[in-house]
Structures are given as C-alpha cells and as structure tokens.
Amino acid sequence: RFKKMSRSPLVRKPSSSSHSLSQKDNHRRDQKNQNKIDDEIAEKLKQEKRKAYEKEMEGAVLVAKDQGLLPIPVEKARVILRIYTHQQSVFRSHSFLVGNEQGGISEKLGGIPIIRNKTTLDELRQLIETTVDNNMIRRNPLYQEFLAIVFSLPNPYGYSDKELRHYRFAYFRSSEDKLPTMIPIEAEIELLASESVVNFLTDDLILVARSQLRPDFTLPNPEDHAIGR
C-alpha cells in the first residue's frame, strides 16, 4: 500500500528577465528625477549669476554716468508751487469786517520747469527767484507775486524787509495735516525737487514765508503766530 501524497501549491519564482526589467525601470526613474534636480540647480545658479551680472553692470553704468562717460537721460518736469500762510481773522487785521478769514494754502502760484532727476531744492531757489531774459538776469515774475503776498501779511515777529524776502520749503504728509512739514535747510543741497514731496505727480511744493515762522525757524500754530509767540 502506498500513502497518497498531498501536493502543495506551486510558487512561481520571478524570472531573471522580469527582475532585470524592474531594475531598469527603477534606474530610469531615478535618473530622470536626478536630471530634474540637476536642471533646477543649474537654472538657479544661472539666475543668480544673471542677477549678479546685472547688479555689477548697473553699478558700472552709475559710475560711468557720475564720471561723465555716459549721458544721463533728461527727464523734464514742472514743480507746482503754493504758499502757506496762517489763518488770520479779519477782526485782528481790520477795525471793520471786510471778508472771510484768510490763510491756509493758496491757489497755484505757478510752475517752475526742472530736470526731474537733477534739479535740487537749492537750484530750484535760483529758478524761483531769477530768470534770464535777453541774456540778462531778472527777477522772476512768480517771485514778484510771492513778495507782493508776503509784504501784505502780518509781521508779528518784527522781521526786516530783507528777512521778509526769505522763505522755506515745506510739504504736506497727508491731506489730514493742518500744518505743513518743514524741509530742513541743510537738506536742500542734495534733495531733488522731485523727491521733496510725498507724490510728485499729485502733490505741490509749499513755500512758507519768513513772517510765518518763529525766529528759530519753527512753524507755530495760527494762534501763537497771531500774538508773536
């Protein structure tokens, strides 16, 4: 008698050829991913080199312009001027009523042509005060109008006529400000006229007459100014 042997299920072993194909697929996938990483690194290095080159060239161009080797493009513009004066009650200036309270920001006094990327506030003063007519230096009509307004204002600090001809530049930081912000006199030599206001396209430059300032060149409020304090 023979015992019947039970048969175990056959387990197929992967063939060597399929195993080799799987390894090749993995290798191709890994190589593809590595190539992608290499390309990203190369592109990043390329961009960094381009930025460094552009920065270097920009510096070289600025140096060349400063040395006069390259011409600087001329950007012409106009500075619009207004005058600020403290509000004065008509009852303080006159013994009878002649109108409403005067003061604040004036209408546009006029415009001065400038070179936007070159004209400083110090140079703007010369353009405001003088003009060339038939090769002769004359007083600018705009400045004459300014002086006419200035000499009609109260002079609570008792400045001389010579002192009353002086003025300072100012601007408004926002539309909510009641008093303009004074520009330091020492900043006028280097500060461009086009950069002296918050927004050159919409804001006007303010002239503040000497009579509106204290002897220390600070700007008082209208109440203190009215009594010379």
Stockholm file with secondary structure:
# STOCKHOLM 1.0

chainA/1-229         RFKKMSRSPLVRKPSSSSHSLSQKDNHRRDQKNQNKIDDEIAEKLKQEKRKAYEKEMEGAVLVAKDQGLLPIPVEKARVILRIYTHQQSVFRSHSFLVGNEQGGISEKLGGIPIIRNKTTLDELRQLIETTVDNNMIRRNPLYQEFLAIVFSLPNPYGYSDKELRHYRFAYFRSSEDKLPTMIPIEAEIELLASESVVNFLTDDLILVARSQLRPDFTLPNPEDHAIGR
#=GR chainA/1-229 SS CCCCCCCCCCCCCCCHHHHHHHHHHHHHHHHHHHHHHHHHHHHHHHHHHHHHHHHHHHHHHHHHHHTTSSCCCCCEEEEEEEEEEEEECHHHHCSSCCSSCEEEECSCCEEEEEETTTCBHHHHHHHHHEEEETTEEEECHHHHHHHHHHTTSCCTTCCCHHHHTCEEEEECSSTTCSSCEECCGGGTTTSBGGGSSSCTTTCCEEEEEGGGSCTTSCCCCHHHHHTTC
#=GC SS_cons         CCCCCCCCCCCCCCCHHHHHHHHHHHHHHHHHHHHHHHHHHHHHHHHHHHHHHHHHHHHHHHHHHHTTSSCCCCCEEEEEEEEEEEEECHHHHCSSCCSSCEEEECSCCEEEEEETTTCBHHHHHHHHHEEEETTEEEECHHHHHHHHHHTTSCCTTCCCHHHHTCEEEEECSSTTCSSCEECCGGGTTTSBGGGSSSCTTTCCEEEEEGGGSCTTSCCCCHHHHHTTC
//
